[in-house]
């Protein structure tokens, strides 16, 4: 799921991660491996937000999905793995 700037800001207010800029040289490789998404990096590795079912009050939510983990303590290399749904849910706004 590609997030707009408002959704990115709302996500960052709820999780401790950094979005990878669209013009970063690694984005084409990530898009090839994982599809078109807004990618986030944090202390655990690489993640995306996938849409969830609207919640009570028509809240649009997204679930954090982990795609790759750091291979070492220096966090210099990521190892891709099967998508792992986390328990982390972010509120993106009101459903349209």
N, C-alpha and C positions, 0 to 999 in steps of 0.2 A: 504494500500500500504506500503510495506516494503521499506524503503529508504536505499541506500548505504551510505557510509560515506561521499562521495562527495556531494550527495543530502542533507544530514543532514547539512553539513557545509554551503551549499548555502541557505538552509532554514533559518538557524540561523542568517545569515547575513541580512535577510529580515524581520524576525519577532522576537519579544521579548518573547522567550519561551526557555524551557530546554527540551531536549529529555530525556525520561526515559530509563535508560540502560537496555539492553536485559536481563541481569542477575538479575534485581530487582525482589524481591519476588512477587510484584503485577502483573507482566507481564502475568503469566498464567491465572489469573482471568480476566484481560483486554482482552486477546486473546479469552477466552471463551465467554465473553460478546459482544465483538465488532469485533472479527476476527483478523487475523494476520496483524498487522500494526506497524509502528514506531509511538510511542505515544509521545506527547508533553504536557507539563504542563506549564501554565502561570497564570497570575493574574485572568483570567476568568474561568479557569478550565482545563479540559482535551480535547485535540484535536488530530486529525490526518490530514494527507495530502492525498487527493484523486486526481488521475490523471485527468487532463483536456485535452481538445482538443489542439493539437499543434497550436501555434499562428503563425502569419506572421513571416517569417524568420526561420521557423521550430523550434521555441522555445518550449521546453517541459515545461509545467506548471503544477502546482498542486494547488488545492483549499483547504483552511483550513476548516475543518469540526469539529464543536464542538460536543462533546459526553457527557460531564458531567460538571456540574457547582459546584462551592464551595457553601456549605450550610451555612457558617458563615464567619465572618470577620477574624477569625484566620486561615482560609484556611486549616482546619484540616480534613474535610470530603467532599467527592465528592458525588453528586447525579446524577446518569445517567439519560438521557432523550433522546428523539428522536433526531436523527442526525439533526444538524442545519448547513446548508451551510452558510458560512460567505461571505463577499465581499472581503476577503483577498485572493490574488492569489500570489503564489511564482513562480519565474522562476528557474527551476531545471537544465536547460542546453539546449543543442541542441538535438532535437529529433533524434533518431537513424534511 
